[in-house]
């Protein structure tokens, strides 16, 4: 065999090995749970694995291949202002070792739920050292992002609670003096006098302020938790006995569906009773002209969760307000104080659970509380 033939044979073997290696890499990337895609310098997706396609489940793989990454990932018509791929193509912050940049993408919907994605970009370099393509790596970061937000929210609640308690104590005594003085002069005022009308306004608003102070102090007060093994059925039934008359008065149809097979859980019945009372009263107030209220309880996947769903056909919550409903002091009610849902979230956190709210203005609200079963807590 001549030298040229040996060289050609060696090159063919090398190409074959490279081809086999490329196929092995593609197979490995294809089977990853995280989303992987490759884009060219026109920002077109030239390859994507199954997980990447599943993230954008409304589109099939044929629609994804050839699509512009900025359109698919961010619904933009041109390159994003903070484009990671552009920076990667330009070699920003990249030395002789591969450095990855990170960002988070929000708003994608998977299986009907919004997800948060962590994006990382890796440059793909040819034999001449030119960056020809960029590999986009998407990791579902929804759970971690929710935990971070929960921690931030808990810190805010503690801070607000301490501040609120201090303010409430400072206001309570002067407010008591104002109320006492108004009551005294109200007795002295003539029946039809203008002064009497204004004194009643003072008393009415003093009572409202006193109500807010009581809720502030209750919100700030550390709750002693007393956990017992039980189920939420009994707790919810107790709540409905309290609100039954109001449901009938407002012509609200109530539907109750408790699964026979429910795992036991560790719970503080008193605290959870306040939680469900708060949520059900919110639902009732959202249906002043009547409607439907449904409460369902069932076991979660593998019996390690208890899922409580409370759905109404009330006025609903706007998307802007939905992001703020758990914030202390935030309320859309005329006489609300803004502590109800903050208490709900704090109480669910104490049970190591989570609360989710879906709502559409004019169509109603659905609150889902997911609590760990006794089996999961013990394990």
ABEGO torsion letter per residue (X at the ends): XBAAAAAAAAAAAAAAAAAAAAAAAAAAAAABABBBBBBBAAGBBABBBAAAAAABAABBAAAABGBBAAAAAAGBABBBAABAAAAAAAGBGBBABBBBBBBBBBGBBBGGBBBBBBBBBBBBBBAAGBBABBBBBBBBAAAAAAAAAAAAAAAAAAAAAAAAAAAAAAAAAAAAAAAAAAAAAAAABBAABAAAAAAAAAAAAAAAAAAAAAAAAAAABBBBBBBBBBBAAAAAAAAAAAAAAAAAAAGBBBBBBBBABBBBBBBBAAAAAAAAAAAAAAAAAABAAEEBBBBBBBBBBGGABBBBBBBBABAEBBAAAAAAAABBGBBABAABAGAAAAAAAAAAAAAGBBBBBBBBBGAEBBBBBBBBBAAAAAX
